C-alpha cells in the first residue's frame, strides 16, 4: 500500500504555535505508548560547571573526570536515567 504524499497537520495555522498537553495533568503519548501525565523534572543543581579534565595517569580519580564528588556523579546518572525513563514513557525512545 502506497503512503500518501501529503502530511496531516495537528495545528490550525495559529500564529502562536502548537501545544500538546495544555496542563500538567493532561496525558500524551507517541507511537502507540500508553499516555502519561507530565513527567517530573531532573535536578542538576548539584553538578558543578567545572570542565577541567586531568590528563595525568597518576592519581586518576573523581577530579580526573571533572567531578568534585561522588554526589555529582550520582546526580548526573540520576538525571540521565530520568530523561531516559521519560522518553520511554512518552514512547519517544524504545
Rosetta blueprint (number, residue, H / E / L):
1 X L
2 X L
3 X L
4 X L
5 X L
6 X L
7 X L
8 X L
9 X L
10 X L
11 X L
12 X L
13 X L
14 X L
15 X L
16 X L
17 X L
18 X L
19 X L
20 X L
21 X L
22 X L
23 X L
24 X L
25 X L
26 X L
27 X L
28 X E
29 X L
30 X L
31 X L
32 X L
33 X L
34 X L
35 X L
36 X E
37 X L
38 X L
39 X L
40 X L
41 X L
42 X L
43 X L
44 X L
45 X L
46 X L
47 X L
48 X L
49 X L
50 X L
51 X L
52 X L
53 X L
54 X L
55 X L
56 X L
57 X L
58 X L
59 X L
60 X L
61 X L
62 X H
63 X H
64 X H
65 X H
66 X L
67 X L
68 X L
69 X L
70 X H
71 X H
72 X H
73 X H
74 X H
75 X H
76 X H
77 X H
78 X H
79 X H
80 X H
81 X H
82 X H
83 X H
84 X H
85 X H
86 X H
87 X H
88 X H
89 X H
90 X H
91 X L
92 X L
93 X L
94 X L
